[in-house]
């Protein structure tokens, strides 16, 4: 089947029965009925511009028209090297996720690190995480945390992204190492003399507040949030978003950047994979009080361990 027929078939699936594809295409492309008929009957070809316009209008991924089962075209979010890049990243992420604002949306998050929606916003931890990411992603970042500045406007972009995650039905998979990197980053920059004592203790208090908030949330029976514990799976910060009309799969690249695909087959494969992993995981949200306390106490013990290291560092 040629590419034009593949596009036409994809449009027909979007339109459903009882809708004239000739009239639809004539309207979208702003051409005559006869000109549209010639394209539908393959007597003339769509131009590249027309094909792009049709794919955009009907939300058809162009990669689905050209790929085979072994090749896929992915969109990539902006690589972050500056604070301005991070602001663009937040804007783009909120735009990509905006179609999952509805109550029928579900977000699956494989949390190798504390998920982004907990660590952005207006806290000192939020500023510290941006500082850390820029230090890791570029060699040009060589200032202390106290001299690091970010724009206040970024807080609004953060709020938009946080609200999407908070409103969706959210299923997160954590394990014993999910909070490790944030704690180790904190101690690294403190020990290097790039983070002062008071800020280090405030940031670790912010981390503790996140864990306390999550602990309280899993105890709410009607919550739209469910937390799972998996001690076997190597978590990787992938995110799968699904609702009745859309699906998107986010694959990590270079710390914060993501490859993104809306390919239904890939998203269905990932959902199957996650479903199988959830069967091998323990639902902390549905566990008894004892199992919940054991899970969260492990994290609080790690937080206390690093708090003591910072408090006693000058005595070493």
N, C-alpha and C positions, 0 to 999 in steps of 0.2 A: 504494500500500500504506500503511495507516495505521501510526501509531507503535507500537501494541501488537503488530501483526504483525511489524514490524521487530525489536522486542525479542525476540519469540518465535523468530524465525528465527535471530537471533544466538545465542540460548541453544541451539537445536538444533545449530548448528555446533560449539558448545563440547562438547556432550554426545556427539555422534557417533551412529552407528547402534546399535540394540538397547537404548537407554536410554529409559524412559518419562518424557517431559517433564512429564506431569501429576503423577507421583509425585515427581519432582525438585522442582518448584515448590511442591508441597504441603509437602515437607520444609523447603525453604529459608524459606518464608513462615510455616511453622507453622500451616497451615490444613488443612481437610479435603480429601479426594480430590475430592468433589463441587464444593467451592468452587474448587479448582484447575482442575477440568474446565471450569467456567463461564468462567474467565479464558482458558484455552487455546482454547476454542471461540468466544471473543469475545462471549459472552452477558453478561459483566460486565467492567469495566475494572480494570486495576491502579491502585491509588492511587499518588500521587507517592512516598510512603514505600516502597511495595512495589517500584516500578520502581528506585528508588535501591538498595534492598537486593539486588535481583537483579543489577543491574549491578556492584555491589561484590563479590558472591559469585562471579560468573562472570568478573570482570575484563574487563568490557565498557565501553569508553569511551562515555559518554552522548552525546558530540558526534557519534559515528558514527551515532546514531539520528536526529539532527535536522539535520545539516548537508547542504548540497548540495556539488557539486564545487568551488564558489568560496568556501565559507565553512568555517572550521575553528575549533574551540574549543581554546585552549591553556591549560595550567596555567603559572603563573609563580612562580618562587622568590621569597623575601622580598627586598624592596629593603633594601639595607644602609646604615645611617646611624650605627650604633654598634657597639662591640665585641660587645655582647650580640646584636645582629642577625647579626653574622658567625658567632657560635657557632650560632645557630639555622640559618643558611644551611648550615653544615657538616653539622649533624644531618640537615637535609632532603635535602641532596645525597647523603649516605650512604644514606639511606632509599630515595631514587629509584633509586640505582644498585645496591642490595642484590641485586636479582634477576639481576644480571650477575656474580655471584661465581663461577659455574660455569666449568669449564675450556673449555666450548664457546662461551663468550662472546668477542666481538670488539669492541674499541673503536676507532673511527676519530676522530682528533683533528686538526683543521685549525689548526695552531699559529701564530696571529698573534703571540702572546706566548709566553714559556716556559710550558708547560702547568702548571695549578694544582697537580697532584699532585707536581711537583718543588719548588714554592715554598711549600708548607705543611709544617708539622712543627715541629721544635724548634730550627732554626738561627736565626741572627741575621737572615738573609735573610727567613725566614718572618715574623718580627715586623715587619721593614721593609716587606714587601709589604702587610701589613694596615694599617700606618701610612699608606702611600701611598694605598691604596684609600679609606680614610676621609677623607683630605685631599681627594681628588678628588670623592668622593660627597657631602660635606657641607662647608659653609663654616664650621661651628662648630669644626672641628678645627684648632687653632692653637697647638700646643705642639711643642717639640723632640722629636726621636726618643728622646733619652735620658730624657725625662720621660714617655714613652708607656708605659702598662702594659696587659698583657693577662693573662687568667686562665690558670693552668696547666691547667685542665680542658679548654681548647681543644686541647691537644696530643693528648688521647685521641680527640677528634672528628676531628682531622687524620689520626691513624693509621688510623682506620676507613676514611676515604676513600682514603688512599694504598694500603692493602692491596687494595682493590677494583681499582684501576688496575693494580697490580703483578701481580695474579693472572690478570687477563684477557689474552687475546691482544690486543696493542696495535699499531695502525698509526698512526704520526704523520707528518704532512706539515709540513715546515719549509721556510723559505727564508732568504736572507741577512739579513732584517730581524727574525727571530723574537726575538733577544736584545736588539734595539735599545732597546725601551721600558724594560726593567729597568735598563740601563746609563744611559740618559738621566735616568731618575727619580733614580737614585743621585746623579748629578752635580748635578742641579737642587737637591736638598735639602742637599747638601754646600755648594754655592756660596751657597745662601741662609742658611747658618749654622745650619741646623736639624738637621744631622747632623755629628758630630765626626769628626776625621781617622782615628782608630783604628777606629771602627765602620765608616766608609766603606770602609777597606781590608779589613776582615773580611768585609763584605757582598760586595764584589767577589770576594773569595777563595771565598765560598760559590757565587757564580755560576760561577766557573771550575771548581769541584768538580763541579757539576751537568753541565757540558759534558764534563768528563773522564770522569765516570761513564757518560754516554751513549755516548761514544766507545768505552769499554771494552765496553759492552753490545752494540754492533752487531758486535763482533768475535767474539761467541759464536754459533756456528753453530746451536745448538739453543735459542736464545733465543725467548721468546714475544713479542718486540718487533721491529718492523721500522720503520726510519726512511727516509722518502722526502724528496727535495729537489725542489722545484718552483720554477722561476724565473719562471714566467708567471702563476700563480694568485695572486690577492689573497686571502690567508688571513684567516679571520674568527673563529677560536676556536669554531666549531661542533663538536659532539660527537655521534657516532652510535654507539649501543650495540645490539648484536644477539646473540641466541643462538637456540637451536632453538624456544623458546617465547615470547620477548619481543623487543620492539624499542622504543627510545626515541630521540628526536632532540632535542638541546638547542641552542637558538638564543640567542646572546648578547643581553642587554638591560642597559643601564646598568652597564657594566664587569663586575661579577660576577654579577648576576642573570641568570636564563635563563628563556626560554619553553620549555616542555616538551610534547611530544606523543608519544603511543603509537600514533598513526594508522598502520596498516600501509602504506597507499598512500604517505603522505608519507615514511615511513622507506625504503620501496623506491625511491622517486624519488631520495632523497638517496644511497642506496647506489649507484644507477646513476651518479649524478653523480660521486661519489667514485671509483668504479671507472674512469670515463673520465679523471678527473684523474690517477689513478695511472699510467695508460698514458702520460701526458705528463710523468711524473716519473721521476727516477732513484732507484733503491733504493740508499741509502748502505749499508745492511746487506749487500747482495749485491755491492756494487762492489769493485773491487780496492783494495789498500792505498793506492795513489797517490791515487785519487779520494776515498777516505775522509780522507786527510790534508789534501787541498786543502780539503774541506768544513769540517773542524774547525779548520784553521789560520786560516780566515777569521774564525771566532768568537774564537779565542784572540788574534788580532791586534787585534780590537775591544776585548777585555777589557784587553789590554796598553795600548792607546791611552788608555782611560779611567783605568787605574791610573796612568799617567804624568801625566795631567792633574791628578789628585788629589795625587800626590806633589810635583808642581812648582807647585801652585796658589799657594803663599805667595811664590814667587819671581816671579810675574807682575806 
